[in-house]
């Protein structure tokens, strides 16, 4: 699939329909190697500029989806001034890719595992188990494990339990909901485990399952269409306002790329 170099990252320029078609084809290949997908947005671009380890993990992904209308606008501006070889055709929201992959999994009876996130079973039950009992079944062939009680202080017993879960379950799809930059680091550090377990697609998802499972309402379609989903999330979750200040840094970063 075609990409463009944007902020020192190779980001997909294909339309969403083409990306989804390629992923469906990949799922149908019996010997497909593990494909890792990350979903940078303007906030993460700024993070990557200040955190070279995070930037390295993004570059190690097989596909980077432009999950932010700001990336589309920046690519068009930079392409117009000859600073990018190609513009991004459209925003590809990570949550929409997850939804499409879940439909494929349901249709073709593919086992799926979610790692991370909170309270996806419907009621918070206190601290997660630190062993294989942390695995919960949400739907037929859809499983979830919180994975770690504290991702900043991962316990060896938790790491071992998660490894056993993945090797026993052998999921076709793995979605990692640990938040950036932890989810990107997790995928980079566990690629070998995923390949050994014959995982076909492993993807970072942030808070996608908060929307999919109905824990947080997604922006109305009109807001999504005009690229204001970030503003809707800020309205729903005011604690994000400090994070949204990075949008101003992203705008400044884009203009610096012109000179």
C-alpha positions as CSV (number, residue, x, y, z in Angstrom):
1,X,0.0,0.0,0.0
2,X,1.2,3.5,-0.8
3,X,2.6,5.8,1.9
4,X,3.9,9.3,2.2
5,X,6.7,10.5,4.5
6,X,5.2,12.8,7.0
7,X,7.0,14.1,10.1
8,X,9.6,11.3,9.5
9,X,6.9,8.6,9.5
10,X,5.6,6.5,6.6
11,X,1.8,7.1,6.8
12,X,-0.7,5.4,4.5
13,X,-2.2,7.5,1.8
14,X,-4.7,4.9,0.5
15,X,-8.5,5.5,1.0
16,X,-10.2,3.6,3.8
17,X,-11.9,1.2,1.4
18,X,-8.6,0.1,-0.1
19,X,-7.0,-0.4,3.3
20,X,-9.9,-2.5,4.6
21,X,-9.8,-4.6,1.4
22,X,-6.1,-5.3,1.9
23,X,-6.7,-6.3,5.6
24,X,-9.5,-8.7,4.6
25,X,-7.3,-10.3,2.1
26,X,-4.6,-10.7,4.7
27,X,-7.0,-12.4,7.0
28,X,-7.8,-15.0,4.3
29,X,-4.1,-16.0,3.8
30,X,-3.4,-19.1,5.8
31,X,0.3,-18.4,6.1
32,X,0.1,-14.6,6.6
33,X,2.8,-13.1,8.8
34,X,1.9,-10.9,11.7
35,X,1.0,-7.3,10.6
36,X,1.3,-4.6,13.2
37,X,-0.9,-1.5,12.8
38,X,-0.6,1.8,14.7
39,X,-2.8,4.8,14.4
40,X,-0.9,8.1,14.9
41,X,-2.9,11.3,15.3
42,X,-1.6,14.9,15.7
43,X,-1.2,14.5,19.4
44,X,1.0,11.4,18.9
45,X,3.1,13.1,16.2
46,X,4.0,15.8,18.8
47,X,4.7,13.1,21.3
48,X,7.0,11.3,18.9
49,X,9.0,14.5,18.3
50,X,9.8,14.6,22.0
51,X,10.1,10.9,22.6
52,X,12.5,9.1,20.2
53,X,11.6,5.7,21.7
54,X,8.0,6.2,20.8
55,X,9.0,7.4,17.3
56,X,11.0,4.2,16.9
57,X,8.1,2.0,17.9
58,X,5.8,3.8,15.4
59,X,8.4,3.3,12.6
60,X,8.5,-0.4,13.5
61,X,4.8,-0.9,12.7
62,X,3.9,-2.3,9.3
63,X,1.1,0.2,8.7
64,X,0.5,3.6,10.1
65,X,-3.1,4.8,9.7
66,X,-3.8,8.5,9.6
67,X,-6.2,8.6,12.6
68,X,-6.7,12.3,12.8
69,X,-8.0,14.9,10.3
70,X,-5.0,17.1,11.2
71,X,-2.8,14.7,9.4
72,X,-4.9,14.9,6.3
73,X,-4.8,18.7,6.3
74,X,-1.1,18.8,7.0
75,X,-0.3,16.4,4.2
76,X,-2.3,18.4,1.7
77,X,-0.5,21.6,2.8
78,X,2.9,20.0,2.7
79,X,2.2,18.4,-0.7
80,X,1.0,21.6,-2.2
81,X,4.3,23.3,-1.2
82,X,6.4,20.3,-2.4
83,X,7.3,19.1,1.1
84,X,5.5,15.8,0.8
85,X,5.5,13.5,-2.2
86,X,1.8,12.6,-1.8
87,X,-1.2,13.8,0.2
88,X,-3.3,11.6,2.4
89,X,-6.6,10.8,0.7
90,X,-8.8,10.7,3.9
91,X,-8.7,10.2,7.6
92,X,-8.9,6.5,8.6
93,X,-10.4,6.3,12.1
94,X,-8.9,3.5,14.1
95,X,-12.3,2.6,15.6
96,X,-13.8,2.1,12.2
97,X,-11.1,-0.3,11.2
98,X,-11.6,-2.2,14.4
99,X,-15.3,-2.4,13.8
100,X,-14.7,-3.7,10.2
101,X,-12.2,-6.3,11.5
102,X,-14.6,-7.4,14.2
103,X,-17.2,-8.0,11.5
104,X,-14.8,-10.1,9.5
105,X,-13.9,-12.1,12.7
106,X,-17.6,-12.8,13.4
107,X,-18.3,-13.8,9.8
108,X,-15.3,-16.1,9.5
109,X,-15.3,-17.3,13.1
110,X,-11.9,-15.9,14.0
111,X,-10.7,-15.7,17.6
112,X,-10.0,-12.2,18.8
113,X,-8.2,-11.0,21.9
114,X,-8.3,-7.5,23.5
115,X,-5.4,-6.6,25.8
116,X,-5.8,-3.7,28.2
117,X,-8.7,-1.3,28.8
118,X,-11.0,-1.2,31.8
119,X,-14.3,-2.7,32.7
120,X,-15.1,-4.2,29.3
121,X,-17.2,-6.9,30.9
122,X,-19.8,-4.5,32.2
123,X,-19.1,-4.1,35.9
124,X,-15.9,-3.3,37.6
125,X,-14.8,-6.1,39.9
126,X,-11.8,-4.6,41.6
127,X,-8.3,-5.7,40.9
128,X,-7.7,-8.0,38.0
129,X,-6.3,-11.5,38.6
130,X,-2.6,-11.8,38.1
131,X,-2.9,-15.1,36.3
132,X,-4.8,-16.7,33.4
133,X,-8.1,-16.1,35.2
134,X,-7.8,-12.5,34.0
135,X,-9.1,-13.8,30.7
136,X,-12.8,-13.0,30.2
137,X,-15.2,-13.9,27.3
138,X,-17.2,-11.0,26.1
139,X,-18.8,-12.6,23.1
140,X,-18.4,-15.8,21.1
141,X,-14.7,-15.9,20.1
142,X,-14.1,-12.4,21.5
143,X,-11.9,-12.4,24.7
144,X,-10.5,-9.7,26.9
145,X,-7.8,-9.4,29.5
146,X,-6.9,-6.3,31.4
147,X,-3.4,-7.7,31.2
148,X,-1.8,-5.5,33.9
149,X,-3.0,-3.9,37.0
150,X,-0.5,-1.1,36.6
151,X,1.2,-0.8,33.2
152,X,3.9,1.4,34.7
153,X,4.9,-1.5,37.1
154,X,4.3,-4.7,35.2
155,X,4.7,-7.8,37.3
156,X,6.6,-10.8,36.0
157,X,3.6,-13.0,36.9
158,X,1.3,-10.8,34.8
159,X,3.7,-11.0,31.8
160,X,3.9,-14.8,32.1
161,X,0.1,-15.1,32.4
162,X,-0.4,-13.0,29.3
163,X,2.1,-15.0,27.3
164,X,0.3,-18.2,28.3
165,X,-3.1,-16.7,27.4
166,X,-1.8,-15.8,23.9
167,X,-0.1,-19.1,23.3
168,X,-3.2,-21.1,24.4
169,X,-5.8,-18.9,22.7
170,X,-3.8,-18.4,19.4
171,X,-6.0,-15.5,18.4
172,X,-6.1,-14.3,14.7
173,X,-6.6,-10.7,15.8
174,X,-5.1,-8.9,18.8
175,X,-6.2,-5.4,19.8
176,X,-4.0,-3.6,22.4
177,X,-5.8,-0.9,24.5
178,X,-3.0,0.3,26.8
179,X,-2.9,3.9,25.5
180,X,0.0,5.6,23.7
181,X,2.9,5.2,24.0
182,X,2.5,2.0,26.0
183,X,0.5,0.1,23.5
184,X,2.9,0.8,20.7
185,X,5.8,-0.3,22.9
186,X,4.0,-3.5,23.8
187,X,3.5,-4.5,20.2
188,X,7.1,-3.8,19.3
189,X,8.4,-5.8,22.3
190,X,6.0,-8.7,21.7
191,X,6.1,-9.1,17.9
192,X,8.0,-12.4,18.3
193,X,5.4,-13.8,20.6
194,X,2.6,-12.8,18.3
195,X,4.4,-14.3,15.3
196,X,4.9,-17.6,17.2
197,X,1.2,-17.7,18.1
198,X,0.2,-17.1,14.4
199,X,-1.5,-13.8,15.0
200,X,-2.4,-12.2,11.7
201,X,-3.2,-8.7,12.7
202,X,-2.2,-6.9,15.9
203,X,-3.4,-3.3,16.3
204,X,-3.3,-0.5,18.8
205,X,-6.8,0.7,19.6
206,X,-6.6,3.3,22.4
207,X,-10.2,3.9,23.6
208,X,-11.9,2.3,20.6
209,X,-13.7,-0.3,22.6
210,X,-15.1,2.4,24.9
211,X,-17.1,3.4,21.8
212,X,-17.7,-0.1,20.4
213,X,-19.0,-1.5,23.7
214,X,-21.1,1.6,24.4
215,X,-19.2,3.0,27.4
216,X,-18.6,6.4,25.8
217,X,-20.8,7.9,23.0
218,X,-19.1,8.6,19.7
219,X,-19.5,12.0,18.0
220,X,-22.5,12.5,15.7
221,X,-21.7,11.6,12.1
222,X,-21.8,15.3,11.0
223,X,-19.0,16.1,13.5
224,X,-17.0,13.1,12.3
225,X,-17.5,14.1,8.6
226,X,-16.1,17.6,9.2
227,X,-13.2,16.5,11.4
228,X,-14.4,17.7,14.7
229,X,-14.6,14.4,16.5
230,X,-11.7,15.6,18.7
231,X,-13.8,18.5,19.9
232,X,-16.7,16.2,20.7
233,X,-14.4,14.0,22.8
234,X,-13.1,17.1,24.6
235,X,-16.7,18.1,25.4
236,X,-17.4,14.5,26.7
237,X,-14.1,14.3,28.5
238,X,-13.0,17.7,29.7
239,X,-9.9,16.2,31.4
240,X,-8.4,15.9,27.8
241,X,-8.0,19.7,27.5
242,X,-4.3,19.6,28.4
243,X,-3.7,16.9,25.8
244,X,-5.6,18.9,23.2
245,X,-3.1,21.7,23.6
246,X,-0.7,19.5,21.6
247,X,-2.9,20.4,18.6
248,X,-1.4,23.9,18.7
249,X,2.1,22.4,18.8
250,X,1.1,20.2,15.8
251,X,0.1,23.2,13.8
252,X,3.4,24.9,14.6
253,X,5.3,21.7,13.7
254,X,3.5,21.6,10.4
255,X,4.5,25.1,9.5
256,X,8.1,24.5,10.5
257,X,8.1,21.6,7.9
258,X,7.6,24.2,5.2
259,X,10.9,26.0,5.9
